[in-house]
Structures are given as C-alpha cells and as structure tokens.
Amino acid sequence: MDLTQEVQAWIADDPDPKTAAQLQQWLDSKNEVELRASFNGFLQFGTAGLRGPIRPGPSGMNRAVVGRTAAGLVAYMKERNLTSVVIGRDARYGSEDFTFETAEIMSGAGMKVYILPRPLPTPVLAFATNELKCDVGIMVTASHNPPQDNGYKVYLGGTVDGIHYRGSQIISPTDESIAKKIDSITSLASQPRGKEWTVLGEEVVHKYVGITAALAQRPGNLKIVYTAMHGVGTQTLQHVFHKAGFPQPILVDAQAQPDPDFPTVAFPNPEEPGAIDLALETARTFDADLVIANDPDADRCAAAVKDPNKGWRMLRGDELGVILGETIARTTSKGILANSIVSSSILSKIAAHYKLEFKETLTGFKWLAKIDGLTFGYEEALGYAVDAITVNDKDGISAAIKLAQIATDLAAENKTLLDLLDEVWARHGFHATEQISIRLTDLSQVGVIMGGLRSNSPKEIAGRSVTSIDDLANPSDGLPPTDGLRIWLDGGIRIIIRPSGTEAKMKCYIEAIAKDSATAQTVLDQLRAPLKELLS
C-alpha cells in the first residue's frame, strides 16, 4: 500500500472528523512532510503505555490511535477474564476526548466502566483502581512532557499472568502482550461502541484526601509556596493540607490552574532549568520557609529550600529521597526501603543503619511498585512512595504533605531540612549526585549512541580510569535486562548511561562519595563536560 492509499484507508476509519479533515487537507495539498510524520509507524505501546505528539494518523495521539489501543486492551482483558476499568485524565489537549473514546470502546465490549469525575492527579487514578477493585486503570496523561504531547498509562488491579500488580503500572512482558493485541486491530469502525458507564462522584477523591491527610497529624505554621506547574495538582493538594489542619500553601498564581499550553515554562517539569523560577520569586516575596512543586499530573514532587550559603535552591531528587527515607526509617521497626539503580546508593546505607531491608530495582516506578511490603521507595527523578499501601505508585501529593510535616517537625527543634541532610552526610559521607540529559532530534539516535558506547567503550573519563563496565542489557546482579551501561571509575565513582523511557533523550547519572560536599562537587565538575561529549 502506498502512502496515499494508507492515508485514505485511515481517513475512512477515523472516528474524529477533525483529524480526518486535517489528513484530507494534507492529502489534497500534497503535503508529504506532514503526512510522512503522521504515518511513520503506529505509536509504540510500551511499559509507559502510549506517549507522543497530538497529531492525526497512526504516529500521533488522537482518537483513532487511542480507540485502537482501547480495543487491543479489551482483547487482552477478555483473554484473562478481566471485566472492569476505571479511567482518569489530566487537563491536556485531547485528554477528555481520549477518555470518552476509551469509555465507548470498553462499554461496547461489555466492560464495567468507571470515569473519574474531572481532571485529577495520576495518584488518584492509581488509588481508585484498588479502591474500586477494578481489573484495569487507565490514566490519560503525558505527565511532564511538552504541551504538544499526550499519553495513556495502563495499570492492572490484581494478579495477572503471575505478576502481582495491585494497582500498579504494567511491566514486561504485559506491554508486549497488549501491543500484539493492538497490532491485530485493523479497523476501529468495526468495533462495537457503548454508552454505559458510571461517572464517579467526589467520594473516591474524598477518600484519597482523607487517607493522605492522615500522613501528617502535627500541623504547624510554616509558610509553604506551592506550584502545580499548570497541571491538576492544586485542588487536591489544597484539600489534603486543609484536611490535615495545615495552613493553606501560598500558590504561584500564574501556574495554579490547569493550562494545557503551559505558558510560563519551557518544559513543565520541575527538574528543568527555570521551571520553578516563579515559585522561588513567590517564596522571596512572601519570605516563605519551603517551596513544593508537583509536575502537571502530580505524581512527582520537588522542593526548594533556603540555603544559607546559596540562597534559594532546588533539592536534588536524591536529597529529597534522603529526607523522606531517613525520617521514615527512624519511625519504623521493620520494613523495606527501595530505590532504582540510577538513584543514590545512600538509601541502602540508611536502611542498613536502621537494620531495615533494602532492595534495588530497574528505573521506573513500575518496578518499585512490585515490591510487596514496600515501606518507602523512590527514584531520583522526583518520584516517591511514602504510602505504598494506599497508592502503589509514585505520589507527589502524599510526598508533599509528608515533606511539610518533616519540615514542620524540624522547625519545632530550630532545625531545617538541610540540617537533617547534614546529619546523614556526617554519618555516611557526602553523596553527590547529578543527572545530565541530552535531548535528541529523534529516537533512532538512541541506538546509534548506545551501540557506539558498547562497541567502543571508554577506557578513561576526565583522566580517571574506567575500572569496570556492567552492560545492563545482560545484568549479572539478578535484575531484569534493560538498555543501559553502569560504568565505575577509580575512586568509587559510579556513572549510569541510559535512554529515557518516555522522551527522545539520553540520560547520564553520576554519583561521587566524599567526606565533604566541596570535594565531591569538584569531581562532578570535572566529569560534566567529558560526559556530555561522550553522549553527543
């Protein structure tokens, strides 16, 4: 089938007149550039579900692609006698359309369908999957991706194909099984559609709020600035703080309400340079004690503090992991602490100090969520589970109220979050970590870069000898295989290089351990430029 025939066949099957008309206009005007961008293969379904640009055709996020994905998911569900689904959404462009496209396909297949009442944080969907005892949860979100993107996360509620999911995101080989079913859907028009579903009331949200608020029971009077980064976190976080008796956070007005254009940030991700500048400006204006930020779907949590030496600064994801992990470890007599392989090794030492079990997983909360009995888990990309029983996923709302409680308790002792960090560094040595991200023009570059690193591995970096390299595609430590390299340099410096799972990016994670921050920071400064060159 040539391109024109492929486009015509897609138009005939497209349930959305707007995207069908756009494709027809490109066809009539012979706009081959746009057509080839839209027909560059079907949007890949993986453990992160779908994620990509909003555009017509099989290569973008649109009703036709979402509908076929839902139909493939139905086929997967029917093979396993899964009969119920709850669907949540953020406030991005297309999220509501994709929600009801999914509902129609699921209803037409005879599934019991629930829909969350309005755009809500991803943790509320993860909570609802378990609370309603649903077999499947679907969250329409692109999380912290750029404004032109949307996505589709899939959760499973029980034990499926021998994997105990309990309301967590899918892992391999589940994604491959679903992807095969999606590939087998050749016509969306032939799929039956229904209108039988239940739009839930606020009860499920109120229950989530009540349980999450109970994580903090000693309110104080700290002035906390909060930004939702133009996402859906504000209302839910305000309800949690109110229910817990904490003062209402000072909102960053320009970023408090959902806005799919994300007008004040280049990328709606607290990790990105400049993303929380408005929050820091607000903190200075109000002489605040703490800044808390969520990403747009509020499953990640970031924080900024007043550093006596540097002024306001963001805490690194690992620093926040130390603060939460140390505090939780102090108050539990048994349990499991866990983090991903790209996170700092400090949590393993905290666990050993308090005689708690420690586990390490692959990158991605989908792996941390498979640990039965998880007490606290985190990944350095601002994902934290402080109450995995309630939400078996990263949760930026519960992490925010937990952090507010920790800062409040420390203030009562005339201490700060930085004082707590210093206590941990004094005990275990300073653990300096940094992530370097290199944006790529397309995903095909990932294979070229990783292939080059494997075939021509570096012998030294920044004058430091490479002592060993672990190819994570063939791991020797019992972890599942993944695309990445773990490089050890003399002095115990650890470097991990891997592609992003959700964007066209290469990521590099560095950890250097020293007796003080200045020494460790010097090492990071020496490594930064050579590593960027290695990835380019």
C-alpha positions in Angstrom: 0.0 0.0 0.0 1.5 3.4 -1.0 1.2 6.4 1.3 -1.9 7.9 -0.4 -3.8 4.6 -0.1 -2.7 4.3 3.6 -3.9 7.8 4.3 -7.2 7.2 2.6 -7.8 4.0 4.4 -7.0 5.7 7.8 -9.4 8.6 7.0 -12.2 6.1 6.2 -11.7 4.5 9.6 -11.1 7.7 11.7 -13.8 8.4 14.3 -12.8 12.0 14.6 -14.0 14.3 11.8 -11.4 16.9 12.7 -8.3 14.7 12.3 -9.8 13.1 9.2 -10.3 16.5 7.6 -6.7 17.5 8.5 -5.4 14.4 6.8 -7.6 15.1 3.8 -6.4 18.7 3.5 -2.7 17.5 3.6 -3.6 14.9 1.0 -5.2 17.4 -1.3 -2.3 19.9 -0.9 0.2 17.1 -1.4 1.9 17.9 2.0 4.1 14.9 2.1 6.2 16.2 5.0 3.2 16.3 7.4 1.8 13.0 6.0 5.0 11.2 6.5 5.3 12.5 10.0 1.8 11.2 10.7 2.4 7.8 9.0 5.8 6.8 10.4 4.5 3.6 12.0 1.9 3.1 14.8 2.7 4.9 18.0 4.6 2.4 20.1 2.9 0.9 23.1 5.3 0.0 26.0 5.5 -0.2 29.7 4.8 3.6 29.8 1.8 2.9 27.6 1.5 5.5 24.8 3.1 8.8 24.7 3.6 11.1 21.7 2.6 14.3 19.9 -1.0 15.2 19.3 -1.5 14.8 15.6 -3.6 12.8 13.1 -2.6 9.4 11.8 -1.0 6.3 13.4 2.1 8.1 14.6 0.3 10.5 16.9 -2.0 10.7 19.8 -5.6 11.0 18.5 -8.9 9.3 18.9 -8.2 6.7 16.2 -5.0 5.6 17.9 -6.5 5.7 21.4 -9.6 3.8 20.2 -7.5 1.1 18.6 -5.4 0.9 21.7 -8.5 0.5 23.8 -9.8 -2.2 21.5 -6.5 -4.0 21.8 -6.6 -3.7 25.6 -10.2 -5.1 25.5 -8.9 -8.2 23.6 -6.1 -8.6 26.2 -8.7 -8.3 29.1 -11.1 -10.8 27.6 -8.4 -13.4 27.3 -7.8 -13.1 31.0 -11.4 -12.6 32.2 -10.8 -9.0 33.3 -14.1 -7.1 33.2 -13.8 -3.7 34.8 -11.9 -0.5 34.2 -11.6 3.0 35.7 -10.4 5.9 33.6 -8.7 9.1 34.7 -7.4 12.1 32.9 -5.3 15.3 33.2 -6.2 18.6 31.6 -4.1 18.4 28.5 -5.4 18.9 25.0 -7.3 15.8 23.9 -7.5 14.2 27.4 -11.2 14.4 27.7 -11.8 13.1 24.1 -9.4 10.2 24.7 -11.2 9.4 27.9 -14.6 9.0 26.4 -13.2 7.3 23.2 -11.8 4.7 25.5 -15.1 4.5 27.5 -17.2 3.9 24.4 -14.9 1.1 23.2 -14.8 -0.5 26.7 -18.5 -0.2 27.1 -19.2 -1.6 23.7 -17.2 -4.7 24.7 -19.3 -5.2 27.8 -16.8 -3.9 30.3 -17.9 -2.3 33.6 -16.6 1.3 33.1 -16.0 4.0 35.7 -14.7 7.5 34.9 -13.2 9.9 37.4 -15.3 13.0 37.8 -12.9 15.6 36.4 -9.2 16.1 35.6 -7.3 14.8 38.6 -3.8 13.7 39.6 -2.5 10.4 38.4 -2.2 9.1 42.1 -6.0 9.4 42.4 -6.4 7.1 39.5 -3.9 4.6 41.0 -5.8 4.8 44.3 -9.2 4.4 42.6 -8.0 1.3 40.7 -7.6 -0.5 44.0 -10.4 1.2 45.9 -13.0 0.2 43.3 -11.3 -3.2 42.9 -11.1 -2.6 39.1 -9.1 -5.0 36.9 -7.6 -2.2 34.9 -6.9 1.5 35.4 -6.2 3.9 32.5 -4.7 7.4 33.0 -4.8 9.8 30.1 -1.7 12.0 30.7 1.6 12.9 29.2 2.9 13.8 32.7 5.7 16.3 32.4 6.1 16.1 28.6 5.9 19.3 26.4 2.5 20.8 25.7 2.1 19.2 22.2 2.2 15.7 23.7 -0.4 13.4 25.4 -0.2 9.9 26.7 -2.0 6.8 28.0 -0.8 4.9 31.1 -2.2 1.4 31.9 -2.5 0.0 35.5 -3.6 -3.5 36.5 -5.5 -4.1 39.7 -4.8 -7.7 40.7 -2.5 -10.6 39.9 -2.3 -11.0 36.1 -0.1 -13.6 34.3 1.6 -14.4 37.6 2.5 -10.7 38.3 1.1 -9.2 41.5 0.2 -5.7 40.2 -2.1 -4.4 43.0 -3.0 -1.2 41.1 0.5 -0.5 39.6 1.7 0.2 36.1 2.4 -2.6 33.7 5.8 -4.2 33.1 7.2 -6.5 30.5 6.0 -8.8 29.1 2.5 -7.5 29.7 3.2 -4.5 27.5 4.2 -6.8 24.6 1.1 -8.9 25.0 -1.1 -5.8 24.9 0.9 -4.4 21.9 0.3 -7.5 19.9 -3.4 -7.2 20.5 -3.3 -3.5 19.4 -1.5 -4.6 16.2 -4.3 -7.0 15.4 -6.9 -4.2 15.4 -7.1 -3.3 11.7 -10.4 -1.5 11.8 -11.8 0.8 14.5 -15.1 1.3 12.7 -15.9 -2.4 13.2 -15.6 -2.2 17.0 -18.9 -2.0 18.9 -19.4 1.2 20.9 -21.5 1.7 24.0 -22.7 4.5 26.3 -23.0 2.6 29.5 -20.5 3.9 32.1 -20.5 5.5 35.6 -19.1 8.9 36.1 -18.0 8.8 39.7 -18.8 11.4 42.2 -16.3 13.0 44.6 -16.5 10.2 47.1 -13.4 8.4 45.8 -11.5 11.7 45.8 -12.6 12.5 49.3 -11.4 9.1 50.5 -8.0 9.6 48.9 -7.7 13.0 50.5 -8.7 11.7 54.0 -6.2 8.8 53.9 -3.4 11.0 52.5 -4.0 13.8 55.0 -3.7 11.3 57.9 0.0 11.0 57.0 0.6 14.4 58.7 -1.0 15.0 62.1 1.1 17.7 63.7 0.4 20.9 61.8 2.5 24.0 62.4 2.7 27.4 60.9 5.3 27.2 58.2 4.8 29.3 55.1 4.9 26.9 52.1 4.8 28.1 48.5 3.2 25.6 46.1 3.1 25.3 42.3 1.1 22.8 40.2 3.2 23.7 37.1 -0.1 24.5 35.2 -1.3 20.9 36.0 -4.1 19.3 38.0 -2.5 19.2 41.5 -3.7 22.4 43.1 -7.2 21.5 44.3 -6.3 18.0 45.5 -3.2 19.3 47.4 -5.2 22.1 49.0 -7.8 19.7 50.2 -5.1 17.4 51.7 -3.5 20.3 53.5 -6.9 21.6 54.8 -7.9 18.1 56.0 -4.6 17.7 57.8 -5.0 21.1 59.5 -2.0 22.7 57.8 -2.0 26.3 56.7 -3.0 26.6 53.0 0.0 26.8 50.8 0.8 30.1 49.1 0.0 29.5 45.4 2.0 30.6 42.5 -0.9 32.2 40.9 0.3 32.1 37.3 0.7 28.3 37.5 -2.1 27.3 39.9 -4.8 26.4 37.4 -4.6 23.8 34.7 -3.5 25.2 31.4 -2.6 22.8 28.5 -0.3 25.5 26.9 2.0 25.6 30.0 2.7 29.3 29.1 5.2 30.2 31.8 7.6 27.3 31.4 9.7 25.9 28.5 9.1 22.4 29.8 6.5 21.6 32.5 8.9 19.6 34.6 10.3 20.8 37.9 13.7 19.2 37.0 14.1 21.5 34.1 16.2 24.7 34.5 13.9 27.7 35.1 10.8 25.7 35.7 10.3 26.8 39.3 11.7 30.3 38.9 8.2 31.8 39.6 7.9 29.7 42.7 11.2 30.9 44.0 10.2 34.5 43.2 7.0 34.0 45.2 8.9 32.5 48.1 11.2 35.5 48.3 8.1 37.8 48.1 6.4 36.1 51.0 9.6 35.2 52.9 8.5 31.6 52.8 10.0 28.6 54.6 9.7 26.0 51.8 8.7 25.6 48.2 6.9 22.5 47.0 6.2 21.7 43.3 4.3 19.0 41.5 4.6 18.1 37.9 1.5 18.5 35.8 -0.2 15.2 36.7 1.1 15.5 40.3 2.8 12.1 40.6 6.2 13.7 41.2 7.2 16.1 44.0 10.0 18.6 44.0 11.2 21.0 46.7 13.3 24.1 47.2 14.9 25.4 50.4 16.7 28.4 51.7 20.4 27.5 51.7 22.4 29.9 54.0 25.3 29.8 51.5 23.5 29.8 48.2 20.1 31.4 48.7 17.0 29.5 47.5 17.9 26.3 45.6 16.1 23.1 44.4 16.8 20.0 46.3 18.0 17.2 44.1 15.7 14.2 43.8 18.2 12.1 45.8 18.3 14.7 48.6 14.6 14.6 48.9 14.8 10.8 48.9 17.3 11.0 51.8 15.0 13.4 53.8 11.9 11.2 53.3 13.8 7.9 53.7 15.7 8.9 56.8 12.6 10.2 58.5 10.5 7.1 57.7 13.4 4.8 58.7 13.6 6.4 62.1 9.9 5.6 62.8 9.6 2.0 61.6 10.9 -1.1 63.3 10.7 -3.3 60.2 10.1 -2.7 56.6 11.6 -2.4 53.1 13.3 0.6 51.7 14.0 0.6 47.9 15.1 2.8 45.1 16.0 2.5 41.4 19.5 1.7 40.2 20.1 5.2 38.9 19.3 6.7 42.3 21.9 7.4 45.0 23.4 4.5 47.0 22.7 6.4 50.2 19.3 4.8 50.9 20.9 1.4 51.1 23.2 2.7 53.9 20.3 4.4 55.7 18.4 1.0 55.6 21.5 -0.8 57.0 21.9 1.7 59.7 18.3 1.2 60.9 18.5 -2.6 60.3 15.8 -2.5 57.6 15.7 -4.5 54.4 16.8 -2.7 51.2 16.0 -3.6 47.6 17.2 -2.1 44.3 15.1 -2.2 41.0 15.3 -1.1 37.4 14.5 2.5 36.6 10.7 3.3 36.7 8.2 3.2 39.5 6.5 0.2 37.8 9.4 -1.9 39.2 9.4 -0.4 42.7 5.7 -0.9 42.9 6.1 -4.7 42.5 7.9 -4.9 45.9 5.5 -6.5 48.4 5.6 -4.7 51.7 7.3 -1.6 50.4 7.7 0.9 53.3 9.4 3.7 51.3 10.6 3.8 47.7 12.0 6.5 45.5 13.7 7.3 42.2 15.9 10.3 41.7 13.5 11.7 39.0 11.3 13.1 41.9 9.2 10.0 42.3 8.3 9.0 45.9 6.1 6.4 47.5 5.6 7.3 51.2 2.4 5.3 51.5 2.5 2.4 49.0 -0.4 0.6 50.7 -2.7 3.5 49.6 -1.2 4.3 46.2 1.0 1.6 44.7 2.8 4.2 42.5 4.8 7.4 42.9 2.6 10.1 44.5 3.5 13.7 44.5 0.6 14.7 46.8 1.4 12.4 49.7 5.1 13.2 49.3 4.2 16.9 49.6 2.2 16.6 52.8 4.9 14.2 54.3 7.6 16.8 53.5 5.5 19.6 55.0 5.3 17.5 58.2 9.0 16.8 58.3 9.9 20.5 57.8 7.3 21.5 60.5 8.8 19.0 63.0 12.3 20.2 62.3 11.3 23.8 62.7 10.0 23.0 66.2 13.5 21.9 67.0 15.0 25.0 65.4 16.3 22.8 62.5 15.8 22.7 58.8 15.7 20.1 56.1 19.4 21.0 55.3 20.3 20.2 58.9 18.7 16.8 58.6 20.8 16.2 55.4 23.9 17.2 57.2 23.3 14.6 59.9 23.0 11.9 57.3 26.2 13.1 55.4 28.1 13.2 58.7 27.2 9.5 59.3 27.7 8.1 55.8 29.8 10.6 53.8 28.6 13.2 51.3 26.8 11.6 48.4 26.9 14.0 45.4 24.6 13.0 42.5 23.8 14.7 39.2 21.8 13.9 36.1 22.9 15.0 32.7 20.2 14.9 30.0 20.9 15.3 26.3 17.9 15.9 24.0 17.9 14.1 20.7 16.1 15.0 17.5 14.6 11.6 17.1 14.6 8.2 18.9 16.7 6.5 16.2 19.8 8.2 17.6 19.4 6.3 20.9 20.5 3.0 19.2 23.5 4.7 17.5 24.8 6.2 20.7 24.3 3.1 22.9 25.8 0.9 20.1 28.8 3.2 19.9 29.4 3.1 23.7 29.2 -0.7 23.7 31.5 -1.2 20.7 34.0 1.5 21.6 33.8 1.7 25.4 35.8 4.5 27.1 39.0 3.5 28.9 39.0 6.7 30.9 36.8 9.7 31.6 38.2 13.1 32.7 41.5 11.5 33.4 40.0 8.8 35.7 40.5 5.1 34.7 37.4 3.0 34.0 37.7 0.1 36.4 34.7 -1.9 35.2 31.6 -1.6 33.0 28.3 -3.5 33.6 26.1 -3.9 30.5 22.6 -3.7 32.0 21.2 -5.5 28.9 23.0 -8.6 30.3 22.9 -8.0 34.0 24.8 -10.2 36.5 23.0 -9.0 39.7 19.6 -10.6 39.2 17.8 -7.5 37.8 15.8 -7.8 34.5 17.7 -6.7 31.4 17.4 -3.1 30.3 19.1 -0.8 27.9 21.9 0.9 29.8 25.6 0.8 31.0 26.9 1.1 34.5 30.5 2.5 34.5 32.8 2.5 37.5 35.7 4.9 37.7 38.6 4.8 40.1 37.7 6.4 43.4 34.4 4.6 43.5 32.6 7.0 41.1 29.5 5.4 39.5 28.1 6.5 36.2 25.0 5.1 34.6 24.0 5.9 31.0 20.6 5.0 29.6 18.0 6.3 27.2 14.8 8.0 28.6 11.8 5.7 28.6 9.4 8.5 27.6 11.2 11.1 25.5 14.0 11.4 22.8 16.7 11.9 25.4 19.9 10.3 26.6 20.4 10.4 30.4 23.5 10.1 32.5 23.6 9.7 36.2 26.7 10.4 38.3 27.4 9.6 42.0 30.6 10.6 43.8 31.1 10.0 47.5 33.5 12.1 49.6 34.0 13.3 53.1 32.6 16.7 52.3 30.5 18.4 49.7 33.3 20.6 48.2 35.4 17.5 47.3 32.5 15.6 45.8 31.4 18.7 43.8 34.8 19.1 42.4 34.6 15.5 41.0 31.2 16.3 39.4 32.6 19.5 37.9 35.4 17.5 36.3 33.1 14.9 34.8 30.3 17.1 33.4 31.8 18.2 30.1 33.5 14.9 29.2 30.3 13.0 29.8 28.3 15.4 27.6 30.8 14.9 24.9 30.5 11.1 25.3 26.7 11.3 24.8 26.7 13.7 21.8 
